[in-house]
Amino acid sequence: MEFTGFSKKTLPFLKAIRANNNKEWFDAHKSEYEELILNPSRAFVTEMGAHLQALEPTINAQPKINKSLFRIYRDIRRMGANKEPIKSRIGIIFWQGKASRLQSSSFYLHFSPDELFVAVGVRWFEKPLLDAFREYIQDEDKRVALDKVLKELLACGYETLPRGYKRFPKGFDSHMPSADIALFKGLATYKILEPSLIEDGEKLIATLYKIYEDMLPLQKIVYEMSLRVKED
């Protein structure tokens, strides 16, 4: 299936999910989900994945649920989780490496009636990756180089995650060059676009490719850092 963009009915369908967020309604509209979201998402992963593999040949682009695509059903059993059973925000991920997709450096996006969110990196570090991150930035040259990349992305109009910690972890202090890097809980840069962009396939692919190309230096650093994760 060639990717030509998502239908103009896709975002209204996501609004309808919000207004009718229950399994009975969704089951009755399953064919619309497949037509408006699932099938074009699969085509998008194939098309965008080919472009991203030109930037990073080892990137994973797999047009399957629990691979590059996320389940439409939310796990409401988790503590603190959103209790609405059906997602109205559609996520897609292209990850690099053999680790789990959410703990791998990745090209990510999600769209909803509110926004098209485009990002690179890892949103939050679980302990193995957090340890690898802190080991990586113990090297002053690497820490300063990472700080430089983040500042360059900010200068290009992209955003970075806020620093999640208030106190420096062991081995770091405020007198070190680029010390604030050690305060991150995750490492990612992002841009928010108008969600209607998903309706123009050619423009969407071109826009995302330019953003991901700009963010590639961070992708490479986070991937290099992830290679330090210790095996259990």
PEDA-V688130 format. One record per helix or strand of 2 or more residues. SS is the DSSP state (alpha for helix, beta for strand). FROM is the first residue (numbers start at 1). TO is the last residue. If there is no record, write none. Layout:
# PEDA-V688130
ss={SS;SS}
from={FROM;FROM}
to={TO;TO}
This chain:
# PEDA-V688130
ss={alpha;alpha;alpha;beta;beta;alpha;beta;beta;alpha;alpha;beta;alpha;beta;alpha;alpha}
from={9;23;30;59;90;101;106;116;127;140;159;179;187;195;201}
to={19;28;55;60;96;103;111;122;137;155;160;183;193;199;226}
